């Protein structure tokens, strides 16, 4: 079955990706011994929480057209598919040395880049009439996060 996804679908997935990021940074902060690093990771966790709030607000501001489904989907398979992608695509289980701030930051940057590539790909399957342009706002948010992470990684070297 083929689906046209809406901005609402993508924003719902973006919220889940951010919740996964929150878990990642909280787990990392619990694992790292350095107090300053722990504090920074908790700040990143809060940033991810804030991103989820931003995406929820964006969803709330969508027009009915941007929320509408284009296919008959009584089993909500499209939403289940997107949730599965969100749970496995970014911040998925990797072997990361959680005692190394450099390795945590590298993994976080990689996950953010993966999410941007993913959203760019999703733009191809969201019709303009269903809010394709809204995905650019998600990408912009994620790019800002990469800048923060990269700056911190550079400071560690």
C-alpha positions, 0 to 999 in steps of 0.5 A: 500500500502506498501513502501520501504522508501529511505534515501532521504525520511527519510532525508526529514522528518528529515529536517521537524522535525528540522523545527518543533524543531525550532518553538518549541524553538522559541515559548518557548523562547517567553514564558519564562521570564528569559533572560538567558533561553531565550538566551539558547532556541534561541541557541537551535533553531539555533542548530535545524536550523543547523541540518536541513542544515546538513540533506539537505547537506546529502540529496544533497550528496545521490547517485541516487540509494539512492534517487530512489523510489521503487514503482509507486507513482504518487500521492507522497503519501509516501512523504505526509505520511512521512510529516504527521509523521514528523509533528505529531511524534516529537514536537507535541502539548503537554501541557507544562508549557512554563514558566518553563525551567525545563519543556521545557527541559524535553519536548525537551529531550522527543521529541529528544528521541522520534525522535531517537526511530522513526529513529531506527524504520525507519531503518527497512523499509529502504533497505541497497541499499537505504541508510539505513546506512545514518540513523545512522548519523541522530541518532548520531546528535539527541543523541548529542542534548540530551547531550546538553539538559541533561547537561542544565537540570542537571545544573538547579537542 
